[in-house]
Amino acid sequence: MQNETLRRDFQVEATRDAKGDVIEFTFSSERPVSMGAWDEVLDHSPENADFTRLNSAHPFLLDHDISQVLGVIEKAWLEGKRGKCRVRFSPSPFAQGIKQEVLAGIRKNVSVGYARTNELSCQEVDGRQVRRFAWTAFEVSQVQIPADCGVGIGRSNPIQLTHRLEIMTTDTQTPDMARVADLRAIAQRMGDKIPGARELCQQAIDLGTPVATVQDQLFRMLPGVNPVGRASIDIPDRDLQRYSLSRAINSMCDAREGRGRFDGLEAEASREMELKTKQKPQGFWVPHSALSTRADNIVGTATLGGNLVGTSLDAGSFIEVLRNRSVVANLGARVLSGLVGNITIPRQTNTATIHHVTEIEASTQTNTAFNQITLTPKCASGFEIYSKQLLVQSSPSVDLLIRDDLLLSIASAIDRSALIGAGSGGEPTGIVNTVGITTVTCSTSGIIPTWANILALESAVASANADVGRLAYCTNSAVRGALKAATKNTLAGSAFIWETRQDGQGLMNGYLAVTTNSLPSNNTVGTLTATCSPIIFGNFNDLLLATWQGVDFVADPYTLGTTREVRVFAHQYYDTAVRHAASFSVILDAKSS
């Protein structure tokens, strides 16, 4: 009898909290239950009733089915000679529907799954043999129809149960060692990354849940699956036409020098952005929509920054302007704009394995592995110096000049981080420093890359089945110059490695080739000191570029106050990450001469 996993059914007499999500009820008692020739009593003294498993955040199930979780058992305890528990129902519509039926008295039955651990006594009572047992509770379920209808509040025959719990105890059964080992490994690996992972794995070990089921549940528990929050404020077009970046800078300077206060439309927009982002700026927030003025014609005096006058407004053009100045964005990096808070993106790290099987052969289980990419705001900062004479103009032309100057600085900083960021000191991790990127070596002594080296970059990506999407080469102008003079082979009339398309774009091996001086030409690789340049090849669609809403502008009227100049800083919060390392390969030791 100690080898059996049994169940006993009771009617719910529930109490609930003010919100109705937490319900307390009795799930066991010392009422004798007929087992045919004898009656069974479950002893409810503290030393003989073990509720340890229930008190480890055990799920509350429907009909003993581990795939239908109604909630979680928050606490199980003894109250006199009864076992009681407190259950919190899940907020899912399914669980809430069951909860309402329980509270309405439509669903009245609960069932406890348990195992006898020791027979304490056997005696004759009114001509019936009554046997008392110590026992361990394994799970509690809500059931619509008791398993033993003839008894009512009674015992269910474990052989007749549709959803029988296969619970293994150390003294009666041998566990599935491979399954348990896999689940423990998952718990150790994912315990600090997914809240509740360790508890879920322990429950799966107890209940006999397959590894694949647990992995699927963990995938759904990954953070970041909710819709990405966005911070945007609605500024009517008529107000956008009045918004002046130079006026805001002047107003901030006056406030800092004690000649007034920061107010007006620009101050209102900054305060609303602060409420949306829950972040206090160092200076003042400027919404992206207020930086979207587009130049239409040319007039004015060049020395006052009047060459460009913006008269049209395009609410989405700020990101496009930033994209146009960013090499990586032009190459196809996925731009996520207007974000709020940290963003987590689940990422599968392997693929399913296909097996060929006969008609009756079982398929081999494939364990899916996954991790996650976390994007957190990092600051790209640039500054320019403007005379107060220029800033007092408060015209669209001056606003456009300031915007273009600072956006160019920000775009350059983003490019550098996305390509070669160290991943430390507040800087994102760039492609070159991403773990798992394939490195192709030109020569231990350093050479101008050969045609074979260029092909090796492509082969490294292709061998990982990643040669799809926006494939391109990226290097600096020094390497471009060297490759324009280097031929593919030594035969007379051989084509140059770096070619030029009719539209003026670079081309290598049929793929787009671009340059940016954000890639240095003075890297040290091994014994090659300050002479090396990187070349990157890959699918730039697998590069993520995230920008958080708003630009933080800071005006410094003090440092250069004696010359009536103002330093204007712009801080754009962003992050970059590579979705799949196999999508890129790099040469680090390319020389240009």
C-alpha positions as CSV (number, residue, x, y, z in Angstrom):
1,M,0.0,0.0,0.0
2,Q,2.9,2.4,0.5
3,N,3.6,2.1,-3.2
4,E,0.3,3.7,-4.2
5,T,-0.4,7.4,-4.9
6,L,-3.9,8.0,-3.7
7,R,-6.5,10.8,-3.7
8,R,-9.2,11.9,-1.4
9,D,-12.1,14.2,-2.2
10,F,-13.8,16.9,-0.1
11,Q,-16.4,19.6,-0.5
12,V,-15.1,23.2,-0.5
13,E,-16.1,25.5,2.4
14,A,-14.2,28.5,1.2
15,T,-13.3,31.9,2.6
16,R,-11.8,34.6,0.5
17,D,-9.9,37.9,0.7
18,A,-11.3,41.3,-0.3
19,K,-10.2,40.9,-3.9
20,G,-11.5,37.4,-4.2
21,D,-8.2,36.1,-5.6
22,V,-7.2,34.2,-2.5
23,I,-9.4,31.4,-1.2
24,E,-8.9,29.2,1.9
25,F,-10.4,25.8,2.3
26,T,-10.1,22.4,4.0
27,F,-8.6,19.6,1.9
28,S,-8.2,16.8,4.4
29,S,-9.5,15.5,7.7
30,E,-9.4,12.4,10.0
31,R,-12.8,11.1,8.7
32,P,-12.5,7.4,8.1
33,V,-12.9,6.4,4.5
34,S,-13.9,2.9,3.4
35,M,-11.2,0.9,1.5
36,G,-13.5,-2.1,1.1
37,A,-12.7,-4.6,3.9
38,W,-11.2,-1.9,6.2
39,D,-11.4,1.9,6.8
40,E,-8.5,4.3,6.5
41,V,-7.7,7.3,8.7
42,L,-5.1,9.9,7.8
43,D,-3.4,11.0,11.0
44,H,-3.4,14.8,11.4
45,S,-0.8,15.2,14.1
46,P,2.1,17.5,13.1
47,E,4.7,14.7,13.0
48,N,2.6,12.4,10.8
49,A,1.1,14.9,8.2
50,D,3.8,16.2,5.8
51,F,2.8,19.3,3.8
52,T,6.3,20.2,2.8
53,R,5.7,19.8,-1.0
54,L,2.5,21.9,-0.8
55,N,4.4,24.7,0.9
56,S,7.0,25.1,-1.9
57,A,4.7,27.3,-4.1
58,H,3.0,24.2,-5.5
59,P,0.5,24.7,-8.3
60,F,-3.2,24.3,-7.7
61,L,-4.5,22.1,-10.5
62,L,-7.8,21.3,-12.3
63,D,-8.7,17.6,-12.2
64,H,-5.1,16.6,-11.3
65,D,-4.0,17.8,-14.8
66,I,-0.5,19.5,-14.6
67,S,-1.3,21.3,-17.9
68,Q,-4.2,23.1,-16.3
69,V,-2.9,25.3,-13.6
70,L,-5.5,27.3,-11.7
71,G,-3.1,29.1,-9.4
72,V,-0.6,28.5,-6.6
73,I,-0.8,27.1,-3.1
74,E,0.5,29.9,-0.9
75,K,0.4,28.0,2.3
76,A,-0.8,24.7,3.7
77,W,-1.2,24.0,7.4
78,L,-2.9,21.9,10.1
79,E,-5.9,23.4,12.0
80,G,-7.0,21.0,14.6
81,K,-7.6,17.7,12.9
82,R,-7.9,19.2,9.4
83,G,-5.6,20.1,6.6
84,K,-6.2,23.6,5.2
85,C,-4.6,25.6,2.4
86,R,-4.6,29.1,1.0
87,V,-4.8,29.3,-2.8
88,R,-4.2,32.3,-5.0
89,F,-6.0,32.0,-8.3
90,S,-4.2,32.9,-11.5
91,P,-5.4,36.2,-13.3
92,S,-5.9,34.2,-16.5
93,P,-9.5,34.3,-17.8
94,F,-9.7,30.5,-17.6
95,A,-8.6,30.4,-13.9
96,Q,-10.9,33.3,-13.0
97,G,-13.8,31.5,-14.5
98,I,-13.2,28.4,-12.4
99,K,-12.8,30.7,-9.3
100,Q,-16.2,32.3,-9.9
101,E,-17.8,28.9,-10.1
102,V,-16.2,27.9,-6.9
103,L,-17.4,31.0,-5.1
104,A,-20.9,30.5,-6.5
105,G,-21.0,27.0,-5.1
106,I,-21.2,25.4,-8.5
107,R,-17.8,23.6,-8.1
108,K,-17.8,22.2,-4.6
109,N,-15.2,19.5,-4.6
110,V,-11.4,19.4,-4.1
111,S,-9.2,16.4,-4.2
112,V,-5.8,15.8,-2.5
113,G,-3.2,13.5,-3.9
114,Y,-1.1,11.8,-1.2
115,A,0.9,8.7,-0.3
116,R,1.0,6.7,2.9
117,T,4.4,6.8,4.5
118,N,3.9,4.6,7.7
119,E,1.1,2.5,9.3
120,L,0.6,3.8,12.9
121,S,-2.1,1.5,14.3
122,C,-4.7,-1.0,13.5
123,Q,-7.8,-1.6,15.7
124,E,-11.4,-2.8,15.7
125,V,-14.1,-0.2,15.9
126,D,-17.8,-1.2,15.7
127,G,-16.9,-4.4,13.9
128,R,-14.7,-2.6,11.3
129,Q,-10.9,-2.7,11.0
130,V,-9.6,0.9,11.2
131,R,-6.0,1.5,10.1
132,R,-4.3,4.9,10.8
133,F,-1.4,6.1,8.6
134,A,1.2,8.8,8.5
135,W,1.1,10.5,5.1
136,T,2.5,13.0,2.7
137,A,0.4,15.4,0.6
138,F,1.6,15.8,-3.0
139,E,-0.9,18.1,-4.7
140,V,-4.4,19.6,-4.4
141,S,-6.9,19.9,-7.3
142,Q,-10.3,21.3,-7.9
143,V,-12.5,18.5,-9.3
144,Q,-16.0,18.7,-10.7
145,I,-16.9,15.1,-10.2
146,P,-15.4,13.1,-7.3
147,A,-13.4,10.1,-8.4
148,D,-15.5,7.8,-6.1
149,C,-19.1,9.0,-6.5
150,G,-20.5,6.2,-4.3
151,V,-18.6,7.4,-1.3
152,G,-19.2,11.1,-1.8
153,I,-16.5,12.7,0.3
154,G,-14.3,9.7,-0.1
155,R,-11.4,7.9,-1.5
156,S,-10.7,7.6,-5.2
157,N,-9.3,4.3,-6.6
158,P,-5.9,5.2,-8.1
159,I,-6.3,2.6,-10.8
160,Q,-9.5,4.3,-12.1
161,L,-8.1,7.8,-12.3
162,T,-7.7,9.4,-15.7
163,H,-4.9,11.8,-14.6
164,R,-2.9,9.7,-12.2
165,L,0.0,11.4,-10.6
166,E,3.2,9.4,-11.1
167,I,5.0,10.6,-8.0
168,M,8.2,8.9,-7.1
169,T,9.4,8.5,-3.6
170,T,12.9,7.5,-2.6
171,D,11.8,4.4,-0.7
172,T,9.4,3.0,-3.3
173,Q,10.5,4.0,-6.9
174,T,13.6,4.7,-8.9
175,P,13.4,8.2,-10.6
176,D,14.0,8.9,-14.3
177,M,17.6,9.9,-13.7
178,A,18.2,11.5,-17.1
179,R,15.0,13.6,-16.8
180,V,15.8,14.7,-13.3
181,A,19.4,15.6,-14.2
182,D,18.2,17.7,-17.1
183,L,15.7,19.6,-15.0
184,R,18.2,20.2,-12.3
185,A,20.6,21.6,-14.9
186,I,17.9,23.8,-16.3
187,A,17.1,25.1,-12.8
188,Q,20.8,25.9,-12.1
189,R,21.2,27.6,-15.5
190,M,18.0,29.6,-15.6
191,G,17.3,30.1,-11.9
192,D,18.8,33.6,-11.7
193,K,17.5,34.6,-15.1
194,I,13.8,33.7,-14.9
195,P,11.8,34.3,-11.7
196,G,10.2,31.0,-10.5
197,A,12.4,28.8,-12.7
198,R,13.8,26.8,-9.8
199,E,10.4,26.2,-8.3
200,L,8.9,25.1,-11.6
201,C,11.7,22.6,-12.2
202,Q,11.3,21.2,-8.7
203,Q,7.6,20.8,-9.2
204,A,8.3,19.1,-12.6
205,I,10.7,16.6,-10.9
206,D,8.0,15.8,-8.3
207,L,5.1,15.5,-10.8
208,G,7.0,13.7,-13.6
209,T,6.7,16.5,-16.1
210,P,8.6,16.0,-19.3
211,V,11.6,18.2,-19.9
212,A,10.1,19.6,-23.2
213,T,7.0,20.8,-21.3
214,V,9.1,22.6,-18.7
215,Q,11.2,24.3,-21.4
216,D,8.0,25.5,-23.1
217,Q,6.7,26.9,-19.8
218,L,10.0,28.6,-19.1
219,F,10.0,30.2,-22.6
220,R,6.6,31.7,-21.9
221,M,7.9,33.0,-18.5
222,L,10.8,34.9,-20.1
223,P,10.7,38.6,-19.2
224,G,10.1,41.1,-22.0
225,V,7.3,39.4,-23.8
226,N,4.9,42.2,-23.1
227,P,4.5,45.0,-25.7
228,V,7.4,47.4,-25.7
229,G,6.5,50.6,-23.9
230,R,6.9,53.9,-25.8
231,A,7.2,57.4,-24.6
232,S,5.5,59.9,-26.9
233,I,3.8,63.2,-26.2
234,D,1.3,64.8,-28.5
235,I,2.4,68.2,-29.6
236,P,-0.1,69.8,-32.1
237,D,1.4,70.9,-35.4
238,R,0.7,74.6,-34.6
239,D,2.8,74.3,-31.4
240,L,5.6,72.4,-33.2
241,Q,5.8,75.3,-35.6
242,R,6.4,77.6,-32.6
243,Y,8.9,75.2,-30.8
244,S,12.4,76.7,-30.9
245,L,15.5,74.8,-29.8
246,S,17.6,77.9,-29.7
247,R,15.0,79.7,-27.6
248,A,15.0,76.8,-25.1
249,I,18.8,76.9,-24.9
250,N,18.7,80.7,-24.3
251,S,15.9,80.3,-21.6
252,M,18.0,77.6,-19.9
253,C,21.1,79.8,-19.9
254,D,19.1,82.7,-18.4
255,A,17.7,80.4,-15.7
256,R,21.2,79.2,-14.8
257,E,22.6,82.7,-14.7
258,G,19.8,83.9,-12.5
259,R,18.2,86.2,-15.1
260,G,14.9,84.4,-15.4
261,R,13.4,80.9,-15.4
262,F,13.0,78.1,-17.9
263,D,9.4,78.3,-19.1
264,G,7.3,78.4,-22.2
265,L,6.3,75.7,-24.7
266,E,9.7,74.2,-24.5
267,A,9.6,73.8,-20.7
268,E,6.1,72.3,-20.9
269,A,7.3,69.7,-23.4
270,S,10.3,68.9,-21.2
271,R,8.1,68.4,-18.1
272,E,5.7,66.2,-20.0
273,M,8.6,64.1,-21.3
274,E,9.9,63.8,-17.7
275,L,6.5,62.4,-16.7
276,K,6.4,60.0,-19.6
277,T,9.9,58.6,-19.2
278,K,10.1,58.9,-15.4
279,Q,13.6,60.3,-15.9
280,K,14.8,63.7,-14.8
281,P,17.0,65.4,-17.5
282,Q,20.3,67.0,-16.8
283,G,19.1,70.0,-18.8
284,F,15.8,69.7,-20.6
285,W,14.1,67.1,-22.7
286,V,13.4,67.7,-26.4
287,P,10.9,65.3,-28.0
288,H,12.0,63.8,-31.2
289,S,9.0,65.3,-33.0
290,A,10.3,68.8,-32.0
291,L,13.6,68.0,-33.7
292,S,12.0,67.0,-37.0
293,T,12.2,70.3,-38.9
294,R,13.1,69.7,-42.6
295,A,15.1,72.2,-44.6
296,D,13.3,73.5,-47.7
297,N,15.1,76.5,-49.1
298,I,18.3,78.5,-48.8
299,V,18.4,82.2,-47.6
300,G,20.1,84.5,-45.1
301,T,23.6,85.2,-43.8
302,A,26.0,82.3,-43.5
303,T,27.8,83.7,-40.5
304,L,24.6,83.7,-38.5
305,G,23.7,80.1,-39.4
306,G,21.0,81.4,-41.7
307,N,21.8,79.3,-44.8
308,L,19.1,76.8,-44.0
309,V,15.6,77.7,-43.2
310,G,13.1,75.0,-42.2
311,T,9.5,75.6,-43.0
312,S,7.9,72.1,-43.1
313,L,7.4,69.6,-40.3
314,D,7.7,65.9,-40.6
315,A,6.9,64.1,-37.3
316,G,8.9,61.0,-38.1
317,S,11.9,62.6,-39.7
318,F,14.1,62.8,-36.6
319,I,14.8,59.0,-36.6
320,E,15.2,59.1,-40.4
321,V,17.8,61.9,-40.0
322,L,19.6,59.9,-37.4
323,R,19.4,56.8,-39.6
324,N,20.8,58.7,-42.6
325,R,23.8,59.8,-40.6
326,S,24.4,56.4,-39.1
327,V,26.4,53.8,-41.2
328,V,25.0,50.8,-39.4
329,A,21.4,52.0,-39.7
330,N,21.9,52.5,-43.4
331,L,23.3,48.9,-43.7
332,G,20.0,47.5,-42.4
333,A,20.3,47.5,-38.6
334,R,16.9,47.1,-37.0
335,V,16.0,50.4,-35.3
336,L,13.7,50.2,-32.3
337,S,12.7,53.8,-31.4
338,G,10.8,55.7,-28.7
339,L,11.4,53.1,-26.0
340,V,10.8,53.3,-22.3
341,G,12.6,51.2,-19.7
342,N,14.7,48.1,-20.2
343,I,13.8,45.8,-23.2
344,T,14.3,42.0,-23.1
345,I,14.1,40.0,-26.3
346,P,14.0,36.1,-26.1
347,R,16.4,34.4,-28.4
348,Q,16.5,30.7,-29.4
349,T,20.1,29.5,-29.5
350,N,19.7,26.2,-31.3
351,T,17.4,24.6,-33.8
352,A,15.2,21.5,-33.8
353,T,16.9,18.3,-34.9
354,I,15.1,16.3,-37.5
355,H,15.2,12.5,-37.3
356,H,14.0,9.8,-39.7
357,V,11.9,7.1,-38.0
358,T,10.0,4.0,-38.9
359,E,6.3,3.7,-38.6
360,I,6.3,2.6,-35.0
361,E,9.7,4.1,-33.9
362,A,9.6,6.9,-31.3
363,S,11.0,10.3,-32.3
364,T,14.1,11.5,-30.4
365,Q,13.3,14.5,-28.2
366,T,15.2,17.7,-29.0
367,N,15.8,20.1,-26.1
368,T,15.5,23.7,-27.2
369,A,18.0,26.1,-25.7
370,F,17.4,29.8,-25.4
371,N,18.6,33.0,-23.7
372,Q,17.7,36.6,-23.9
373,I,19.0,39.9,-25.2
374,T,18.6,42.8,-22.8
375,L,18.7,46.4,-24.1
376,T,19.3,49.1,-21.5
377,P,19.7,52.8,-22.1
378,K,23.3,54.0,-22.6
379,C,24.2,57.6,-23.3
380,A,25.7,58.9,-26.6
381,S,26.8,62.4,-25.9
382,G,28.0,65.2,-28.2
383,F,28.5,68.9,-27.8
384,E,29.0,71.9,-30.0
385,I,29.9,75.6,-29.2
386,Y,27.7,78.4,-30.4
387,S,27.9,82.2,-29.9
388,K,25.1,83.9,-28.0
389,Q,24.7,86.1,-31.0
390,L,23.7,83.1,-33.0
391,L,21.4,81.6,-30.3
392,V,19.4,84.8,-29.8
393,Q,18.1,84.5,-33.4
394,S,15.6,81.9,-32.2
395,S,14.8,81.0,-35.8
396,P,14.2,77.6,-37.6
397,S,17.5,78.0,-39.4
398,V,19.4,78.1,-36.2
399,D,17.5,75.2,-34.8
400,L,18.3,73.2,-37.9
401,L,22.0,74.0,-37.6
402,I,22.1,72.9,-34.0
403,R,20.2,69.8,-34.7
404,D,22.3,68.7,-37.6
405,D,25.6,69.4,-35.8
406,L,24.6,67.4,-32.7
407,L,23.0,64.6,-34.6
408,L,26.1,64.0,-36.6
409,S,28.1,63.7,-33.3
410,I,25.5,61.3,-31.9
411,A,25.3,59.2,-35.0
412,S,29.1,58.8,-35.0
413,A,29.1,57.7,-31.4
414,I,26.4,55.1,-32.1
415,D,28.3,53.8,-35.2
416,R,31.4,53.4,-33.1
417,S,29.6,51.5,-30.3
418,A,27.6,49.3,-32.6
419,L,30.8,48.2,-34.5
420,I,33.6,48.1,-31.9
421,G,32.0,48.9,-28.5
422,A,33.9,47.4,-25.6
423,G,30.8,46.5,-23.6
424,S,32.2,48.2,-20.5
425,G,32.3,51.7,-19.0
426,G,28.7,52.4,-20.1
427,E,29.4,51.5,-23.7
428,P,27.4,48.8,-25.5
429,T,29.0,45.7,-26.9
430,G,29.8,46.1,-30.6
431,I,29.9,43.5,-33.3
432,V,33.7,43.0,-33.1
433,N,33.6,42.2,-29.3
434,T,30.4,40.1,-29.3
435,V,31.1,36.6,-28.0
436,G,30.8,34.0,-30.8
437,I,31.8,36.1,-33.8
438,T,34.1,34.3,-36.2
439,T,37.6,35.9,-36.6
440,V,39.5,35.4,-39.9
441,T,43.3,36.0,-39.6
442,C,45.1,37.5,-42.6
443,S,48.7,36.9,-41.5
444,T,50.7,36.7,-38.4
445,S,53.0,39.3,-39.9
446,G,50.3,41.6,-41.1
447,I,49.3,42.1,-44.8
448,I,46.8,43.9,-47.0
449,P,43.9,41.4,-47.1
450,T,43.9,39.1,-50.1
451,W,41.0,37.9,-52.1
452,A,41.1,34.6,-50.2
453,N,40.8,36.5,-46.9
454,I,37.7,38.4,-48.2
455,L,36.1,35.1,-49.3
456,A,36.9,33.5,-46.0
457,L,34.7,36.1,-44.2
458,E,31.8,35.2,-46.4
459,S,32.4,31.4,-46.0
460,A,32.5,31.8,-42.2
461,V,28.9,33.2,-42.2
462,A,27.7,30.8,-44.8
463,S,28.9,27.8,-42.9
464,A,26.5,28.8,-40.1
465,N,23.6,29.1,-42.6
466,A,23.5,32.8,-41.8
467,D,24.3,34.2,-45.2
468,V,20.8,35.8,-45.7
469,G,19.4,39.2,-45.1
470,R,21.2,42.5,-45.5
471,L,24.8,41.2,-46.2
472,A,27.5,43.8,-46.5
473,Y,31.2,44.6,-45.8
474,C,32.3,47.5,-43.6
475,T,35.7,48.9,-43.0
476,N,37.6,52.2,-42.9
477,S,38.8,54.5,-45.7
478,A,42.4,53.4,-45.3
479,V,41.6,49.7,-46.0
480,R,39.3,50.8,-48.8
481,G,42.2,52.6,-50.5
482,A,44.4,49.6,-50.2
483,L,41.8,47.2,-51.6
484,K,41.1,49.5,-54.5
485,A,44.7,48.9,-55.5
486,A,44.8,45.2,-54.7
487,T,43.8,42.7,-57.4
488,K,42.0,39.5,-56.9
489,N,44.9,37.4,-58.3
490,T,48.2,37.9,-60.0
491,L,46.9,37.3,-63.5
492,A,47.2,40.3,-66.0
493,G,43.9,42.2,-66.2
494,S,42.6,40.8,-62.9
495,A,39.8,42.9,-61.3
496,F,40.4,44.9,-58.1
497,I,39.1,43.5,-54.8
498,W,37.2,46.7,-54.0
499,E,35.0,47.7,-57.0
500,T,32.6,50.6,-57.5
501,R,29.0,50.3,-58.6
502,Q,27.4,52.8,-61.1
503,D,25.8,54.6,-58.2
504,G,29.1,55.2,-56.6
505,Q,28.7,52.6,-53.8
506,G,31.5,50.2,-53.0
507,L,31.3,46.5,-53.9
508,M,33.2,43.4,-52.8
509,N,32.4,39.9,-54.0
510,G,29.0,41.1,-55.2
511,Y,28.0,42.6,-51.8
512,L,27.7,46.2,-50.7
513,A,30.9,47.6,-49.2
514,V,31.0,50.8,-47.1
515,T,33.4,52.8,-45.0
516,T,33.3,54.7,-41.8
517,N,36.1,56.2,-39.9
518,S,34.4,55.0,-36.7
519,L,36.5,51.9,-37.4
520,P,40.1,52.7,-36.3
521,S,43.2,52.1,-38.3
522,N,45.6,51.9,-35.4
523,N,44.5,48.7,-33.6
524,T,47.1,46.5,-32.0
525,V,46.7,42.8,-32.8
526,G,49.3,40.4,-31.3
527,T,52.7,41.8,-32.2
528,L,51.3,44.2,-34.8
529,T,51.4,47.5,-32.9
530,A,49.0,50.3,-33.8
531,T,48.8,49.4,-37.5
532,C,45.7,47.2,-37.9
533,S,42.2,47.8,-39.1
534,P,39.0,45.7,-38.8
535,I,36.8,44.5,-41.7
536,I,33.3,43.3,-40.8
537,F,31.1,41.1,-43.0
538,G,27.6,39.9,-42.1
539,N,23.8,40.3,-42.1
540,F,23.3,43.8,-40.5
541,N,19.6,43.0,-40.1
542,D,20.8,41.0,-37.1
543,L,22.1,44.1,-35.4
544,L,19.6,45.8,-33.1
545,L,19.8,49.6,-32.6
546,A,17.5,50.8,-29.8
547,T,16.8,54.5,-29.1
548,W,14.9,55.8,-26.1
549,Q,12.5,58.7,-26.7
550,G,13.7,62.3,-26.4
551,V,17.1,64.0,-26.4
552,D,18.5,65.5,-23.2
553,F,19.9,69.0,-24.0
554,V,22.3,70.7,-21.6
555,A,23.4,74.3,-22.0
556,D,26.6,75.4,-20.3
557,P,26.9,79.2,-20.4
558,Y,29.8,79.4,-17.8
559,T,32.8,77.6,-19.3
560,L,33.2,80.0,-22.2
561,G,31.3,82.9,-20.7
562,T,34.1,85.4,-21.1
563,T,33.8,85.0,-24.9
564,R,30.0,85.0,-24.9
565,E,29.9,81.4,-26.1
566,V,27.7,78.5,-25.0
567,R,28.5,74.8,-25.0
568,V,25.5,72.8,-25.9
569,F,25.5,69.1,-25.0
570,A,23.0,66.5,-26.5
571,H,22.5,63.2,-24.8
572,Q,20.7,60.5,-26.8
573,Y,20.0,57.2,-24.9
574,Y,20.5,54.1,-27.0
575,D,21.8,50.6,-27.0
576,T,23.0,48.1,-29.6
577,A,23.1,44.3,-29.6
578,V,23.8,41.4,-32.0
579,R,20.9,39.0,-32.3
580,H,22.9,36.1,-33.6
581,A,26.7,36.0,-33.5
582,A,26.9,33.6,-36.4
583,S,25.6,36.3,-38.7
584,F,28.9,38.2,-38.6
585,S,32.6,37.5,-39.2
586,V,35.6,39.9,-38.8
587,I,39.1,40.5,-39.8
588,L,41.0,42.4,-37.1
589,D,44.5,42.5,-38.5
590,A,44.0,44.1,-41.9
591,K,46.8,46.5,-42.9
592,S,46.5,49.3,-45.4
593,S,50.1,49.4,-46.5
